[in-house]
C-alpha cells in the first residue's frame, strides 16, 4: 500500500511539474527553429509566479461560476492524472474507477467548465472564443470518444494501463493498419486540442483566437490557474498519445522505477516536441474554417479504424 501511494505521488507530482516544463521546451525549440533565441525553458514557471502575484479582477456581470471555473477545471485534470498512464505504467490509486470512455468524459467536462466560466464573464471577446471553440468541439469530442472506443476494440479492453502493456507485449500489433490509423487520428486531435495547429495565434490576436478567448477576462491568480490547466491538458493528452498509442516502451515499475519514468517521459516528449515544431513551423498558416476540415479527416480516420477492426474480428 505504501509503495502504491509513493507511485501515485510520483505520477501526480510529475504531471504538475512536467506540464509547464514541456511547454517551455516547446516554445524554446520553436524559437530556435525560427532563428530566435527564445525564452528560457523555465519561462512558464516564471509566468505563473508573476500572474499569481498580480491582482485578480472579477467582472461585475459575472457570478460564482466565473470565479470557481478555474479551480474546478484544474481539479478535473488532477483527477485525470490519477487514472491514466501519463508517467507510471501500472495502475495507481483511483485507476479502477475510470476507463477510456470515462477519461474522455472527464476531458469533455473540463472543457465544458472552462466554456461556462468564459460565458459567465459577459465579455464579447470571450463569447467569440467560446463560439469558435464550440464550432469545432463537436468534431473534436466525437473524435476523442471514437479513438478511445477504437483502441478498446483493438486491444480488447477499455483499461488504458492494460492497453499499454498489450502493445509492449505484442509489438507486431503496433504496425497493424487499424492501430496506425487511430494513432494518426489521435495525434491530429492533440494538435488541435493544444493549439499546435498552424492556425491559432498566441496571445489575444482576434484573428487566431480560439482557446485564448476562454481566458480573456481572467486575471491574476485565476488567469495563472487557467493557463496552468491548459499546460496540464496538453501534457495529459500528449502523454496518453505517447504511452498508449505511439511509444509505449521503456517504462519502469516500482518506486525507483516511478522516479526513473519522469526523465523517460521527458525524453519521449522531446521526440513529440521535435515533430510538432517541424509541423508548426514548416506549414503555412491555415484559414480558420480549415480547422473543421482537419478535424473531419481525424474523425474519418478513427471511424475507418473502427470498421477495419470490426471487419477483421468478424
C-alpha positions as CSV (number, residue, x, y, z in Angstrom):
1,X,0.0,0.0,0.0
2,X,2.8,2.4,0.8
3,X,4.5,1.6,-2.5
4,X,1.3,2.3,-4.4
5,X,1.0,5.6,-2.5
6,X,4.6,6.5,-3.5
7,X,3.9,5.6,-7.1
8,X,0.7,7.7,-7.1
9,X,2.6,10.7,-5.6
10,X,5.3,10.5,-8.3
11,X,2.8,10.4,-11.1
12,X,0.7,13.3,-10.0
13,X,3.7,15.4,-9.0
14,X,5.3,14.5,-12.3
15,X,2.3,15.8,-14.2
16,X,2.2,19.1,-12.3
17,X,6.0,19.7,-12.8
18,X,6.4,18.4,-16.3
19,X,3.4,20.2,-17.7
20,X,5.0,23.7,-17.6
21,X,8.4,22.3,-18.4
22,X,7.4,20.7,-21.7
23,X,5.5,23.8,-22.6
24,X,8.7,25.8,-22.1
25,X,10.8,23.3,-24.0
26,X,8.4,23.6,-27.0
27,X,8.5,27.4,-27.1
28,X,12.3,27.3,-26.9
29,X,12.6,24.7,-29.6
30,X,10.1,26.6,-31.8
31,X,12.0,29.9,-31.4
32,X,15.3,28.2,-32.3
33,X,13.9,26.8,-35.5
34,X,12.6,30.2,-36.3
35,X,16.0,31.7,-35.8
36,X,15.2,33.4,-32.5
37,X,16.9,33.0,-29.1
38,X,13.6,32.3,-27.4
39,X,12.6,32.3,-23.8
40,X,14.0,30.1,-21.1
41,X,12.5,26.6,-20.8
42,X,11.5,27.6,-17.3
43,X,9.6,30.7,-18.6
44,X,6.1,29.1,-18.0
45,X,7.1,28.7,-14.3
46,X,8.1,32.4,-14.2
47,X,4.9,33.5,-15.9
48,X,2.7,31.5,-13.5
49,X,4.6,33.0,-10.5
50,X,4.2,36.5,-11.9
51,X,0.4,36.1,-12.5
52,X,-0.1,34.7,-9.0
53,X,1.4,37.9,-7.6
54,X,-0.9,40.1,-9.7
55,X,-4.3,41.5,-8.6
56,X,-7.3,39.4,-9.5
57,X,-10.2,41.3,-11.1
58,X,-13.7,39.9,-11.4
59,X,-16.1,41.3,-14.0
60,X,-19.2,42.9,-12.4
61,X,-21.6,40.9,-14.6
62,X,-20.1,37.5,-13.6
63,X,-21.2,35.1,-10.9
64,X,-19.6,32.5,-8.8
65,X,-19.4,30.3,-11.9
66,X,-16.7,32.5,-13.3
67,X,-14.8,32.5,-10.0
68,X,-14.8,28.8,-9.4
69,X,-14.4,27.5,-13.0
70,X,-10.6,27.6,-13.0
71,X,-10.4,25.6,-9.7
72,X,-13.0,23.1,-10.9
73,X,-11.3,22.6,-14.2
74,X,-7.9,22.1,-12.5
75,X,-9.4,19.6,-10.1
76,X,-10.8,17.6,-13.0
77,X,-7.4,17.4,-14.7
78,X,-5.8,16.4,-11.5
79,X,-8.3,13.5,-11.2
80,X,-7.5,12.5,-14.8
81,X,-3.8,12.3,-13.8
82,X,-4.7,9.6,-11.3
83,X,-6.5,7.3,-13.8
84,X,-4.4,7.2,-17.0
85,X,-0.8,6.2,-17.6
86,X,0.9,9.6,-18.1
87,X,4.0,8.9,-16.0
88,X,3.8,5.5,-14.4
89,X,2.7,2.4,-16.4
90,X,1.0,0.4,-13.6
91,X,-2.4,1.2,-12.0
92,X,-2.3,3.6,-9.0
93,X,-5.0,5.0,-6.7
94,X,-8.4,5.6,-8.3
95,X,-7.3,3.9,-11.5
96,X,-10.1,1.2,-11.3
97,X,-12.8,3.9,-11.2
98,X,-12.3,5.2,-14.8
99,X,-11.8,3.6,-18.2
100,X,-11.1,5.1,-21.6
101,X,-14.6,6.4,-22.0
102,X,-14.6,7.8,-18.5
103,X,-11.4,9.7,-19.3
104,X,-12.9,11.1,-22.4
105,X,-15.9,12.3,-20.5
106,X,-13.7,14.0,-17.9
107,X,-11.8,15.8,-20.6
108,X,-15.1,17.0,-22.1
109,X,-16.3,18.0,-18.6
110,X,-13.2,20.2,-18.0
111,X,-13.7,21.8,-21.4
112,X,-17.4,22.5,-20.6
113,X,-16.5,24.1,-17.2
114,X,-14.0,26.4,-18.9
115,X,-16.5,27.3,-21.5
116,X,-19.2,28.0,-18.9
117,X,-16.8,30.2,-17.0
118,X,-15.9,32.2,-20.1
119,X,-19.5,32.8,-21.0
120,X,-20.3,33.9,-17.5
121,X,-17.9,36.8,-17.8
122,X,-20.2,38.6,-20.1
123,X,-17.4,39.6,-22.4
124,X,-18.0,39.8,-26.2
125,X,-14.4,38.6,-26.9
126,X,-14.9,35.6,-24.5
127,X,-18.2,34.8,-26.3
128,X,-16.3,35.0,-29.6
129,X,-13.7,32.5,-28.3
130,X,-16.5,30.2,-26.9
131,X,-18.3,30.3,-30.3
132,X,-15.2,29.3,-32.2
133,X,-14.3,26.6,-29.7
134,X,-17.8,25.1,-29.8
135,X,-18.0,25.3,-33.6
136,X,-15.1,22.8,-33.6
137,X,-15.7,20.8,-30.5
138,X,-18.5,18.7,-31.9
139,X,-15.8,17.1,-34.2
140,X,-13.0,17.0,-31.6
141,X,-15.1,15.4,-28.9
142,X,-16.5,12.9,-31.3
143,X,-13.0,12.0,-32.5
144,X,-11.8,11.7,-28.9
145,X,-14.5,9.3,-27.9
146,X,-14.2,7.3,-31.2
147,X,-10.4,7.0,-30.8
148,X,-10.8,5.7,-27.2
149,X,-13.6,3.3,-28.3
150,X,-11.5,2.1,-31.2
151,X,-8.4,1.4,-29.2
152,X,-10.6,-0.5,-26.7
153,X,-11.8,-2.7,-29.6
154,X,-8.3,-3.3,-30.9
155,X,-6.8,-4.4,-27.6
156,X,-10.0,-6.0,-26.2
157,X,-10.0,-3.8,-23.1
158,X,-11.1,-0.3,-22.1
159,X,-8.4,0.0,-19.4
160,X,-5.5,2.3,-20.7
161,X,-3.0,0.6,-18.5
162,X,-3.8,-2.8,-20.0
163,X,-3.7,-1.3,-23.5
164,X,-0.2,0.0,-22.8
165,X,1.1,-3.4,-21.7
166,X,-0.7,-5.0,-24.6
167,X,1.3,-3.1,-27.2
168,X,4.5,-3.7,-25.2
169,X,4.0,-7.5,-25.1
170,X,2.6,-7.7,-28.7
171,X,4.8,-5.3,-30.8
172,X,3.5,-6.9,-34.0
173,X,0.1,-5.3,-33.4
174,X,1.8,-1.9,-33.4
175,X,2.0,-1.8,-37.2
176,X,-1.5,-3.1,-37.8
177,X,-3.4,-0.7,-40.1
178,X,-6.2,-0.1,-37.6
179,X,-3.7,0.9,-34.9
180,X,-1.7,3.1,-37.3
181,X,-4.9,5.0,-38.4
182,X,-6.2,5.5,-34.9
183,X,-2.7,6.8,-33.8
184,X,-2.7,9.3,-36.6
185,X,-6.2,10.4,-35.7
186,X,-5.3,11.0,-32.1
187,X,-2.2,12.9,-33.0
188,X,-4.2,15.2,-35.2
189,X,-6.7,15.7,-32.3
190,X,-3.8,16.5,-30.0
191,X,-2.5,19.1,-32.4
192,X,-5.9,20.8,-32.3
193,X,-6.7,20.5,-28.6
194,X,-3.4,22.0,-27.6
195,X,-3.3,24.9,-30.1
196,X,-0.4,23.4,-32.1
197,X,-2.1,23.7,-35.5
198,X,-0.6,26.4,-37.7
199,X,-3.8,28.5,-37.5
200,X,-4.2,29.6,-33.9
201,X,-2.2,32.8,-32.9
202,X,-0.7,33.1,-29.5
203,X,-1.9,35.8,-27.1
204,X,-5.1,37.7,-27.7
205,X,-4.9,38.2,-31.5
206,X,-8.6,38.2,-32.5
207,X,-8.0,36.6,-35.9
208,X,-6.5,33.5,-34.4
209,X,-8.2,33.5,-31.1
210,X,-9.8,30.1,-30.2
211,X,-8.7,28.8,-26.8
212,X,-7.3,32.2,-25.8
213,X,-10.8,33.7,-25.8
214,X,-11.8,31.4,-23.0
215,X,-9.3,33.2,-20.6
216,X,-9.8,36.7,-22.0
217,X,-11.5,38.1,-18.8
218,X,-9.4,36.3,-16.3
219,X,-6.5,37.9,-14.4
220,X,-4.1,37.4,-11.6
221,X,-4.3,34.1,-9.8
222,X,-7.4,32.9,-11.8
223,X,-5.5,33.5,-15.1
224,X,-2.5,31.6,-13.7
225,X,-4.7,28.7,-12.9
226,X,-6.4,28.8,-16.3
227,X,-3.0,28.9,-18.1
228,X,-1.8,26.0,-15.9
229,X,-4.9,23.9,-16.8
230,X,-4.0,24.3,-20.5
231,X,-0.5,23.1,-19.8
232,X,-1.7,20.1,-17.8
233,X,-4.3,19.3,-20.5
234,X,-1.5,19.4,-23.1
235,X,0.7,17.1,-21.1
236,X,-2.1,14.6,-20.3
237,X,-3.3,14.2,-23.9
238,X,0.3,14.1,-25.2
239,X,1.3,11.5,-22.7
240,X,-1.7,9.3,-23.5
241,X,-0.6,9.6,-27.1
242,X,3.0,8.6,-26.3
243,X,2.3,5.9,-23.8
244,X,-0.8,4.2,-25.2
245,X,-0.6,4.8,-28.9
246,X,2.8,5.8,-30.3
247,X,5.7,4.9,-27.9
248,X,4.7,2.6,-25.0
249,X,8.1,1.1,-24.3
250,X,10.9,1.7,-21.7
251,X,8.6,2.5,-18.8
252,X,9.8,1.2,-15.4
253,X,7.8,-0.1,-12.4
254,X,8.3,0.1,-8.6
255,X,9.1,3.1,-6.5
256,X,12.5,3.6,-8.0
257,X,11.1,2.9,-11.5
258,X,8.5,5.5,-11.0
259,X,11.2,8.1,-10.4
260,X,13.1,6.9,-13.5
261,X,9.9,7.2,-15.5
262,X,9.9,11.0,-15.1
263,X,13.1,11.6,-17.2
264,X,11.9,8.8,-19.5
265,X,8.7,10.7,-20.2
266,X,10.7,13.9,-20.7
267,X,12.7,12.1,-23.3
268,X,9.6,10.8,-25.1
269,X,8.2,14.4,-25.0
270,X,11.4,15.7,-26.7
271,X,10.6,13.5,-29.7
272,X,7.0,14.7,-29.8
273,X,8.1,18.3,-29.4
274,X,10.5,17.9,-32.3
275,X,7.8,16.5,-34.6
276,X,5.3,19.2,-33.6
277,X,7.8,22.0,-34.1
278,X,8.6,20.8,-37.6
279,X,4.9,20.7,-38.4
280,X,4.1,24.0,-36.9
281,X,6.9,25.9,-38.5
282,X,7.0,24.3,-41.9
283,X,3.4,24.7,-42.8
284,X,1.7,28.0,-43.8
285,X,-1.0,29.4,-41.6
286,X,-4.4,27.8,-42.3
287,X,-7.6,29.6,-42.6
288,X,-9.8,29.3,-39.5
289,X,-12.5,27.4,-41.3
290,X,-10.0,24.8,-42.4
291,X,-9.9,23.5,-38.8
292,X,-13.2,21.8,-39.4
293,X,-11.7,20.0,-42.4
294,X,-8.7,19.0,-40.4
295,X,-10.9,17.5,-37.6
296,X,-13.2,15.9,-40.1
297,X,-10.2,14.0,-41.5
298,X,-9.2,12.9,-38.0
299,X,-12.7,11.7,-37.3
300,X,-12.9,9.8,-40.5
301,X,-9.6,8.1,-39.8
302,X,-10.9,7.0,-36.4
303,X,-14.1,5.6,-38.0
304,X,-12.1,3.8,-40.7
305,X,-10.0,2.2,-38.0
306,X,-13.2,1.1,-36.2
307,X,-14.5,-0.5,-39.4
308,X,-11.3,-2.3,-40.1
309,X,-11.1,-3.6,-36.5
310,X,-14.7,-4.9,-36.5
311,X,-14.5,-6.4,-40.0
312,X,-11.1,-8.0,-39.2
313,X,-12.5,-9.5,-36.0
314,X,-15.6,-10.7,-37.8
